[in-house]
Amino acid sequence: MAHGIIRRVAAGTAVVAMAASAQLMGTGAAQAAPAAPSASQLQAKLQIVMNRALPVSTRTAELADPSALTGANNISALWDTFQWAFNPYQVQGASTSGGNTNATLAVSLRTTGQTKTWPLHWVAVGDSWKLTKGTVCNLAAEFRTTC
């Protein structure tokens, strides 16, 4: 009888310890991803990241990795310099699967109307969608600037 009680107490202690450990390590019950964003919502997020007039904290809040702000600043400076050549950029075709959202950035030349597109990726972080550093750095490389 004593062995049965000891086993049940030990098993119960192990379950409680495992649950506490999972919570501390962030491996408990999976948090649901935020609602899938629309292209216009992602457009607004990208505009915040690229707006150098906004506070740094506001801009980095939209990035999965705040260090991507360096690349965003460089891209934004180029866009500001050459804005006469381009129509305003557009985020198109948002598609969400689990904790990832993909979309396309479309930029067209004012003179010819030719459009160039690049992939954009956001990840779910808590209850928000954050633009990935990889996306910012890929765009920076396309625009021949640093990230």
C-alpha positions in Angstrom: 0.0 0.0 0.0 2.8 2.5 0.9 4.5 1.7 -2.4 1.3 2.6 -4.4 1.0 5.9 -2.5 4.6 6.8 -3.1 4.3 5.9 -6.9 1.2 8.1 -7.2 2.8 11.0 -5.3 6.0 10.7 -7.4 4.0 10.5 -10.6 1.9 13.5 -9.6 5.0 15.5 -8.7 6.6 14.6 -12.0 3.5 15.8 -14.0 3.5 19.1 -12.0 7.2 19.6 -12.5 6.9 18.8 -16.3 4.1 21.3 -16.6 6.0 24.0 -14.7 9.1 23.4 -16.8 7.1 23.6 -20.0 5.7 26.9 -19.0 9.1 28.3 -18.1 10.6 27.1 -21.3 7.7 28.4 -23.4 6.8 24.9 -24.6 3.4 24.7 -22.9 0.1 24.9 -24.9 0.8 26.5 -28.2 -0.4 30.1 -28.4 -2.7 30.7 -31.4 -1.3 32.8 -34.2 -3.0 36.3 -34.5 -5.7 36.7 -37.1 -4.5 36.6 -40.7 -3.6 40.1 -41.9 -4.9 41.6 -45.1 -2.6 43.2 -47.7 -3.7 46.6 -46.6 -2.8 45.9 -43.0 0.6 44.6 -44.0 1.0 47.8 -46.2 0.4 49.9 -43.1 3.0 47.8 -41.1 5.6 48.2 -43.8 4.9 52.0 -44.0 5.6 52.2 -40.3 8.9 50.4 -40.6 10.0 52.5 -43.5 8.9 55.9 -42.0 12.2 57.3 -40.6 10.2 60.2 -39.1 8.5 57.9 -36.6 10.1 57.0 -33.2 12.6 54.1 -33.4 10.5 52.2 -30.8 7.4 52.4 -33.0 9.3 51.1 -36.0 11.1 48.3 -34.3 7.8 47.1 -32.7 6.9 46.0 -36.3 10.1 44.0 -36.8 10.8 40.4 -35.7 14.5 41.4 -35.1 15.0 45.1 -34.2 18.5 45.0 -35.7 16.7 45.0 -39.1 16.0 48.7 -38.6 19.5 49.5 -40.1 18.5 47.9 -43.4 15.1 49.5 -43.3 16.7 52.9 -42.8 19.0 52.4 -45.8 16.1 51.2 -48.0 13.9 54.1 -46.9 16.7 56.7 -47.6 17.0 55.3 -51.2 13.2 55.4 -51.7 13.1 59.0 -50.5 16.0 59.9 -52.8 14.4 58.3 -55.9 10.7 58.7 -55.1 10.3 60.8 -58.3 11.1 57.6 -60.3 8.7 55.2 -58.6 5.0 55.0 -57.9 4.2 54.3 -54.2 4.9 50.7 -53.3 2.1 48.3 -52.8 1.9 45.1 -50.6 -0.2 42.5 -52.5 -1.5 39.0 -52.2 -1.2 38.3 -48.4 -1.4 34.6 -47.6 -1.2 33.1 -44.1 -0.4 29.6 -43.0 0.1 29.0 -39.3 2.6 31.5 -37.9 3.8 32.8 -41.3 2.4 35.4 -43.6 3.7 35.9 -47.1 3.0 38.8 -49.5 4.5 40.5 -52.5 6.0 44.0 -52.6 5.2 45.6 -56.0 7.1 48.8 -57.1 6.5 50.3 -60.6 8.4 52.9 -62.5 6.5 56.2 -63.2 8.0 56.5 -66.7 7.3 53.0 -68.1 4.9 51.5 -65.7 7.1 48.4 -65.4 6.6 46.6 -62.1 9.2 44.7 -60.1 8.1 42.4 -57.2 9.8 41.0 -54.2 8.6 38.5 -51.6 7.8 39.7 -48.1 7.5 37.5 -45.0 6.0 38.2 -41.6 6.0 35.9 -38.6 3.6 35.7 -35.7 5.2 37.0 -32.5 2.7 37.0 -29.6 -0.4 38.7 -30.9 1.2 40.6 -33.8 2.8 40.0 -37.2 6.4 41.1 -37.5 8.4 41.7 -40.6 11.4 39.4 -40.7 15.0 40.5 -40.8 15.6 38.2 -43.8 13.0 40.1 -45.8 14.5 43.5 -44.9 18.0 42.2 -45.8 16.9 40.7 -49.1 15.3 44.0 -50.0 18.4 45.9 -49.0 20.5 43.6 -51.2 18.2 44.1 -54.1 18.6 47.9 -53.7 22.4 47.5 -53.3 22.5 48.8 -49.8 23.5 47.3 -46.5 21.4 45.6 -43.8 
